[in-house]
Amino acid sequence: MSAILARTIHRRAFRRSVMLPCQVVRERDFRLVSTLALDLSTEGILVLTGERVLTGESLLVSFRAPQEAGWFDLESTVARVVHGRRPSDRGRCLGLSFDRLGEADMLRLFEGLRGLPPAASARPS
């Protein structure tokens, strides 16, 4: 008798779909890498890019969260590069992980994301 184990995907972050103006700059040469965020969470951001950027590179990201008056200026690291080859991809994108986000800023960002639609998962269900 064999048991079928279903793989459950658990996400740690509160990820929401956005179309948000932002500025993402590569730290080593201050080159502008992106001006549009596609999804946002308290732990990171997915941005559209036309630039070639490597996983692990340090970037600076600035944005104003939806429903939030203040700006966020954060150091981040490229956690994932989406090359835009799959039908579900929205083009070349970078998944950025925020390096340091204080508890107060995390709460402020969480509040700015409340009520927005969840980001669509690119992973199969």
C-alpha positions as CSV (number, residue, x, y, z in Angstrom):
1,M,0.0,0.0,0.0
2,S,1.5,3.3,-1.0
3,A,0.6,6.7,0.3
4,I,0.6,9.7,-1.9
5,L,2.2,12.6,-0.3
6,A,1.1,16.0,-1.5
7,R,3.7,18.7,-1.5
8,T,2.5,21.8,0.3
9,I,4.1,25.1,-0.4
10,H,4.2,27.4,2.6
11,R,5.2,31.0,2.1
12,R,6.6,33.0,5.0
13,A,5.9,36.4,3.5
14,F,2.7,38.4,3.0
15,R,3.2,38.8,-0.8
16,R,0.8,41.1,-2.7
17,S,0.4,42.0,-6.4
18,V,1.3,45.6,-7.2
19,M,2.2,47.8,-10.1
20,L,4.4,50.2,-8.2
21,P,6.9,52.8,-9.3
22,C,10.2,52.2,-7.7
23,Q,13.9,52.9,-8.2
24,V,16.4,50.0,-8.0
25,V,20.0,50.8,-8.4
26,R,23.0,48.4,-8.5
27,E,25.2,49.3,-5.5
28,R,28.6,48.7,-7.2
29,D,28.1,51.1,-10.2
30,F,24.9,53.0,-9.2
31,R,23.3,51.9,-12.5
32,L,19.5,52.1,-12.6
33,V,18.2,48.5,-12.9
34,S,14.4,48.9,-12.5
35,T,11.6,51.4,-12.2
36,L,8.6,49.0,-11.7
37,A,7.7,46.5,-9.0
38,L,5.3,43.7,-9.8
39,D,4.9,42.2,-6.3
40,L,5.8,43.2,-2.8
41,S,6.1,41.6,0.6
42,T,7.5,42.4,4.0
43,E,10.6,40.4,3.1
44,G,11.2,41.4,-0.6
45,I,10.1,42.7,-3.9
46,L,9.8,41.5,-7.5
47,V,10.9,44.0,-10.1
48,L,10.8,44.1,-13.9
49,T,14.2,44.7,-15.5
50,G,15.9,44.9,-18.8
51,E,19.4,44.7,-17.2
52,R,21.6,41.6,-16.7
53,V,22.0,41.2,-13.0
54,L,23.4,38.3,-11.1
55,T,22.0,36.4,-8.1
56,G,23.8,37.7,-5.0
57,E,24.4,41.2,-6.2
58,S,23.7,44.1,-3.8
59,L,21.0,46.6,-4.9
60,L,19.4,49.7,-3.3
61,V,15.7,49.9,-3.7
62,S,13.4,52.9,-3.0
63,F,9.6,52.8,-3.2
64,R,6.5,54.1,-1.5
65,A,4.2,51.3,-0.4
66,P,0.6,51.4,-1.5
67,Q,-1.7,53.2,1.0
68,E,1.4,54.5,2.8
69,A,2.7,58.0,2.9
70,G,6.4,57.4,3.7
71,W,9.2,56.2,1.5
72,F,11.2,53.0,2.0
73,D,15.0,53.1,1.1
74,L,16.4,49.6,1.6
75,E,19.5,47.6,0.9
76,S,18.6,44.4,-0.9
77,T,20.2,41.3,-2.4
78,V,19.2,39.6,-5.7
79,A,17.7,36.3,-4.5
80,R,16.3,35.1,-7.8
81,V,16.6,36.0,-11.5
82,V,13.5,35.2,-13.7
83,H,14.6,35.1,-17.3
84,G,11.1,35.5,-18.8
85,R,11.2,32.2,-20.7
86,R,8.0,30.6,-19.3
87,P,4.6,31.5,-20.5
88,S,3.6,32.6,-16.9
89,D,6.6,35.0,-16.6
90,R,6.0,38.7,-17.0
91,G,9.4,39.3,-18.6
92,R,12.9,39.4,-17.1
93,C,12.5,40.0,-13.4
94,L,14.5,40.1,-10.2
95,G,13.4,38.8,-6.9
96,L,15.0,41.0,-4.2
97,S,15.3,40.1,-0.6
98,F,15.5,43.0,1.8
99,D,18.7,42.9,3.9
100,R,17.5,44.8,6.9
101,L,14.0,45.9,7.6
102,G,13.3,47.1,11.2
103,E,10.3,46.0,13.0
104,A,8.6,49.4,12.8
105,D,9.2,49.6,9.1
106,M,8.0,46.0,8.6
107,L,4.7,46.8,10.4
108,R,4.3,50.0,8.3
109,L,4.9,48.0,5.1
110,F,2.5,45.3,6.3
111,E,-0.2,47.9,6.9
112,G,0.4,49.4,3.4
113,L,-0.1,45.9,1.8
114,R,-3.3,45.0,3.6
115,G,-6.3,44.7,1.4
116,L,-4.3,44.2,-1.8
117,P,-4.8,41.1,-3.9
118,P,-2.3,38.2,-3.3
119,A,0.5,37.8,-5.9
120,A,-0.1,35.0,-8.3
121,S,2.2,32.1,-7.8
122,A,4.4,31.0,-10.7
123,R,4.7,27.6,-9.2
124,P,2.2,24.8,-10.2
125,S,-0.4,24.0,-7.5
